[in-house]
Amino acid sequence: MANEQISLPYFVGVLVFAGLVIRYLFFSGTSSQPTTRSPEAFLRSREAAVERIQQMFPQTDRRNILWDLQRNGGNIQSTTERILSGRMETPPVTFQPPPPPGQSASAHSAPATRQADKPTQPDLITRYNLKSKIDAETTNSNDSKGKGWSSNREERQVSLQRRRDEMILAARKKMQAKMAAETAGTAQ
């Protein structure tokens, strides 16, 4: 028994077993985290990766970047190396990535139809028939300023409409003054 030796296969087996135990104990939390991420988190991380690559290489198409990131598992470094070496592959025609988060899928094709569906609204002066008040330039707001909230429904209605009209006219005057100030500023 004094001359016992450990065989090489037994020693390698012990080392492999020890390595697996250490990996399980110390590195198991990071390997299970990507599988439990929500789809929203995945999309955010993918968009962040695309944005980072486009900041470095603005000439590269977003679709090509998304295709390469999908093929290599989201590895930004390998996508960057492919762009630098000129080995970026064009994605197949069937690959249609989702639009960027700032744009919706219908944003590219629907602006003309949205404008056609929604009739154009006239300005507030036309809508509320305030042309006569603009021409008169005098509003009778002094007579009802002291009054409080009326219990009569019709009086409240008239009071609210008058206040609305006054607000629209005041906003119009402010806008005209602002535009006049801007034109005076640019003329100098």
VOTI-434842 format. One record per residue (C-alpha): residue number from 1; residue in three letters; y, x, z. Coordinates in steps of 0.05 Angstrom, whole numbers, plus 32768, in hexadecimal, padded with zeros to 4 digits. Each point is the difference from the previous one (the first is absolute). Last residue first. Layout:
NUM,ALA,Y,X,Z;
...
***
This chain:
188,GLN,8752,7D6F,7D08;
187,ALA,7FE1,7FC9,7FD6;
186,THR,7FBE,8006,8024;
185,GLY,801F,7FF0,8044;
184,ALA,8028,7FC6,7FE4;
183,THR,7FC1,7FE4,7FDF;
182,GLU,7FDC,8007,8043;
181,ALA,8038,7FE0,8027;
180,ALA,8003,7FC5,7FCF;
179,MET,7FB5,7FF7,8006;
178,LYS,8004,8000,804B;
177,ALA,803A,7FCE,8000;
176,GLN,7FDA,7FD3,7FD0;
175,MET,7FC2,8004,802C;
174,LYS,8029,7FF0,803E;
173,LYS,8020,7FC4,7FDE;
172,ARG,7FBC,7FE6,7FE9;
171,ALA,7FE4,8008,8046;
170,ALA,803A,7FD8,801B;
169,LEU,7FF5,7FCA,7FCB;
168,ILE,7FB6,7FFB,8011;
167,MET,800E,7FFE,804A;
166,GLU,8035,7FCA,7FF8;
165,ASP,7FD1,7FD6,7FD6;
164,ARG,7FC9,8006,8033;
163,ARG,8030,7FED,8038;
162,ARG,8017,7FC3,7FD8;
161,GLN,7FB8,7FEC,7FF4;
160,LEU,7FF1,8007,804A;
159,SER,803C,7FD6,8014;
158,VAL,7FF0,7FCA,7FCD;
157,GLN,7FB8,7FFB,8018;
156,ARG,8016,8000,8049;
155,GLU,8031,7FC8,7FF1;
154,GLU,7FC9,7FD9,7FDD;
153,ARG,7FD0,8007,803A;
152,ASN,8031,7FE8,8035;
151,SER,7FF6,8023,8043;
150,SER,8034,8034,7FED;
149,TRP,7FFC,8049,8014;
148,GLY,8044,8017,8016;
147,LYS,8043,7FF5,7FE1;
146,GLY,8036,8034,8007;
145,LYS,7FF4,801E,7FBB;
144,SER,8003,7FBB,7FDF;
143,ASP,8049,7FFD,7FEB;
142,ASN,8008,804B,7FF3;
141,SER,7FCA,8004,7FCB;
140,ASN,8027,7FDD,7FCB;
139,THR,7FF4,8032,7FC9;
138,THR,8036,801A,7FD3;
137,GLU,7FF0,8029,7FC3;
136,ALA,8008,7FC0,7FD5;
135,ASP,7FDE,8020,7FC4;
134,ILE,7FC8,801C,802B;
133,LYS,7FF7,7FBD,8021;
132,SER,7FFC,7FDE,7FBC;
131,LYS,7FCB,8031,7FE9;
130,LEU,7FD6,7FF2,803E;
129,ASN,7FCE,7FD2,7FDF;
128,TYR,7FC5,8015,802C;
127,ARG,7FD4,801C,7FC8;
126,THR,803A,801A,7FD7;
125,ILE,801F,8029,8038;
124,LEU,7FBB,8015,8017;
123,ASP,7FEE,8020,7FBE;
122,PRO,7FD1,7FDB,7FD2;
121,GLN,7FB6,8008,8009;
120,THR,7FD6,801B,7FC7;
119,PRO,7FC1,7FD8,7FF4;
118,LYS,7FC1,801F,801D;
117,ASP,7FC5,7FFD,7FD0;
116,ALA,8020,802C,7FCB;
115,GLN,8015,8034,8032;
114,ARG,7FBA,8003,801D;
113,THR,7FE2,8005,7FBB;
112,ALA,802A,803C,7FED;
111,PRO,7FF1,8025,8040;
110,ALA,7FB5,7FF1,7FFC;
109,SER,7FDC,8039,7FDD;
108,HIS,8010,803E,8027;
107,ALA,800C,7FDF,8044;
106,SER,7FC0,7FD8,7FFA;
105,ALA,7FD4,8037,801D;
104,SER,8031,800A,8039;
103,GLN,802D,803C,8008;
102,GLY,8014,8026,803E;
101,PRO,7FB7,800C,8012;
100,PRO,7FF2,8025,7FBF;
99,PRO,7FD7,7FD8,7FCE;
98,PRO,7FB5,7FFD,8007;
97,PRO,7FD8,8030,7FD5;
96,GLN,7FE4,7FEA,7FBD;
95,PHE,7FC5,802C,7FEB;
94,THR,7FE1,7FDD,7FC3;
93,VAL,8026,802C,7FD0;
92,PRO,7FDE,803E,801C;
91,PRO,8028,8030,802A;
90,THR,801F,803E,7FDF;
89,GLU,7FE4,8040,801B;
88,MET,802C,8033,8023;
87,ARG,7FE8,8046,7FF0;
86,GLY,8044,8020,7FF6;
85,SER,7FF4,8036,8035;
84,LEU,803A,7FE8,802A;
83,ILE,7FEC,7FB7,7FFA;
82,ARG,7FB8,800F,8011;
81,GLU,8016,802A,803C;
80,THR,802C,7FC7,8019;
79,THR,7FC6,7FCF,7FFA;
78,SER,7FD4,8030,8026;
77,GLN,8033,8006,8038;
76,ILE,800E,7FB6,8005;
75,ASN,7FB7,7FEF,800F;
74,GLY,7FFB,7FB4,7FFC;
73,GLY,7FB6,7FFC,7FF3;
72,ASN,7FFE,802C,7FC2;
71,ARG,7FF9,7FC9,7FCC;
70,GLN,8030,7FCF,8022;
69,LEU,8035,8036,8007;
68,ASP,7FF8,8012,7FB7;
67,TRP,8008,7FB8,7FE9;
66,LEU,803B,7FF5,802E;
65,ILE,8023,803E,7FE5;
64,ASN,7FF4,7FEB,7FB8;
63,ARG,801C,7FBB,800E;
62,ARG,803E,801C,8022;
61,ASP,8010,8029,7FC2;
60,THR,8011,804A,800A;
59,GLN,8047,8015,7FEE;
58,PRO,8017,7FF9,8048;
57,PHE,7FD1,8038,8017;
56,MET,800F,8013,8048;
55,GLN,801F,7FBE,8013;
54,GLN,7FCB,7FDD,7FD7;
53,ILE,7FCA,8022,8029;
52,ARG,801F,7FEA,8042;
51,GLU,8009,7FB9,7FE6;
50,VAL,7FB8,7FFC,7FE9;
49,ALA,7FE8,8017,8044;
48,ALA,802D,7FCE,8024;
47,GLU,7FE6,7FC9,7FD2;
46,ARG,7FB8,8014,8012;
45,SER,8010,8001,804A;
44,ARG,8020,7FBC,7FFD;
43,LEU,7FC6,7FE3,7FD7;
42,PHE,7FCE,801B,8032;
41,ALA,8028,7FE4,803A;
40,GLU,8002,7FBC,7FDF;
39,PRO,7FB5,8003,7FF2;
38,SER,7FF3,800A,804B;
37,ARG,7FE3,8041,8019;
36,THR,7FBB,7FFF,8020;
35,THR,7FDF,802F,7FCE;
34,PRO,8037,8033,8006;
33,GLN,7FF6,8007,804C;
32,SER,7FB5,800C,8003;
31,SER,8003,8049,7FEA;
30,THR,803A,8012,802E;
29,GLY,7FE0,7FE7,8041;
28,SER,7FBD,8025,7FF4;
27,PHE,801E,8045,8003;
26,PHE,7FF6,8019,8047;
25,LEU,7FBF,7FE2,8019;
24,TYR,7FDC,7FF4,7FBE;
23,ARG,8014,8044,7FE3;
22,ILE,7FEA,8023,8040;
21,VAL,7FBD,7FDC,8000;
20,LEU,7FF6,800F,7FB6;
19,GLY,8010,804A,800A;
18,ALA,7FD0,8004,803B;
17,PHE,7FC8,7FE1,7FD6;
16,VAL,800E,8030,7FC6;
15,LEU,8000,803C,8030;
14,VAL,7FBF,7FE9,8021;
13,GLY,7FDF,7FF7,7FBC;
12,VAL,8016,8045,7FE9;
11,PHE,7FE1,801F,803F;
10,TYR,7FBE,7FDB,7FF6;
9,PRO,7FFD,8015,7FB7;
8,LEU,800D,8049,8014;
7,SER,7FCA,8004,8036;
6,ILE,8013,800D,8047;
5,GLN,7FDA,803B,801D;
4,GLU,7FD2,8007,803B;
3,ASN,7FEC,8047,8013;
2,ALA,8000,7FFA,804B;
1,MET,7FD3,7FC4,7FFB;
***
